[in-house]
């Protein structure tokens, strides 16, 4: 579906970078909605044992906060820097032309799909 949206917004409607970002956002929103729909309907009996309430008193346990931040902050900065570079590459691909931008958006989606496995999504 993303290839179709990319073609529609980037090439057919000639929206360039704005079309690429719109196609990418529609893809992410659709993925989220499909996952939520699956969990809420088909997989509820399996996933309900893994679902936790948003806040409990254990959420405010500050004992291990320092160790968590020592690992969490550098990992977050590294992950953000990597995705920011991908966004810069999309901007530069948009300067090259519509077809190069469409190819870049397709590659970004493939990379996002590959990252879902190690990130546990």
C-alpha positions in Angstrom: 0.0 0.0 0.0 2.9 2.4 0.7 4.2 2.1 -2.8 0.8 3.2 -4.1 0.6 6.1 -1.7 4.1 7.1 -2.6 3.2 7.1 -6.3 0.0 9.0 -5.7 1.4 11.7 -3.5 5.0 12.1 -4.9 4.6 11.4 -8.6 1.0 11.7 -9.6 0.0 14.7 -7.5 3.6 16.1 -7.7 3.8 17.0 -4.0 7.5 16.1 -3.6 8.8 16.0 -0.1 5.4 16.8 1.4 3.9 13.9 -0.4 6.6 11.6 0.8 6.0 12.6 4.4 2.3 12.2 4.0 2.7 8.8 2.5 5.0 7.7 5.3 2.7 9.0 8.0 -0.3 7.2 6.5 1.8 4.0 6.4 2.8 4.3 10.1 -0.8 5.2 11.1 -2.2 2.2 9.1 0.4 -0.1 10.7 -0.6 1.1 14.2 -4.3 0.7 13.5 -3.9 -2.8 12.1 -1.9 -3.9 15.1 -4.4 -2.4 17.5 -7.3 -4.0 15.7 -5.6 -7.4 15.7 -4.7 -7.2 19.4 -8.2 -6.0 20.4 -10.1 -8.6 18.3 -8.2 -11.7 17.4 -5.3 -11.8 19.9 -7.0 -10.4 23.0 -7.0 -13.7 24.9 -3.2 -14.2 24.2 -2.1 -10.6 24.7 -4.1 -9.7 27.8 -1.7 -11.5 30.1 1.1 -9.2 28.8 -0.8 -6.0 29.1 0.0 -3.9 32.1 -1.8 -0.8 33.6 -0.2 2.4 32.6 0.8 3.6 36.1 1.3 1.5 39.3 3.2 2.3 42.4 6.1 0.3 41.0 6.3 2.8 38.1 7.5 5.4 40.6 10.3 3.3 42.1 13.4 5.5 41.7 15.9 2.9 43.1 17.1 1.7 39.6 16.7 5.1 37.8 20.4 5.9 37.6 21.3 2.6 36.1 18.4 2.8 33.7 19.4 6.3 32.6 23.0 5.3 32.1 21.9 2.8 29.5 18.8 4.5 28.2 20.0 8.0 27.4 23.0 7.0 25.2 20.9 4.4 23.4 18.1 6.9 22.8 20.6 9.5 21.4 22.1 6.9 19.1 18.7 5.8 17.8 17.6 9.4 17.3 20.8 10.3 15.5 20.3 7.4 13.1 16.7 8.4 12.2 17.7 12.0 11.9 20.3 11.0 9.3 17.6 9.1 7.4 15.4 12.2 7.4 18.3 14.3 6.1 18.9 11.8 3.4 15.2 12.0 2.4 15.6 15.8 2.1 18.6 15.4 -0.1 16.9 12.8 -2.2 14.0 15.2 -2.7 16.5 17.7 -4.1 17.6 15.2 -6.7 14.1 14.5 -8.0 10.8 12.8 -7.6 11.9 9.3 -8.6 14.9 9.4 -6.3 12.7 10.6 -3.4 10.2 7.8 -4.1 13.1 5.3 -4.0 14.4 6.8 -0.7 11.0 6.6 0.9 10.7 2.9 -0.1 14.2 2.2 1.4 13.2 4.0 4.6 10.1 1.8 4.9 12.2 -1.4 4.3 14.7 -0.3 7.0 11.8 0.5 9.4 10.4 -3.0 8.7 13.8 -4.6 9.4 14.2 -2.6 12.6 10.9 -3.9 14.0 12.5 -7.3 14.7 15.4 -6.1 17.0 13.3 -3.4 18.6 10.7 -5.9 19.6 7.8 -4.2 17.8 
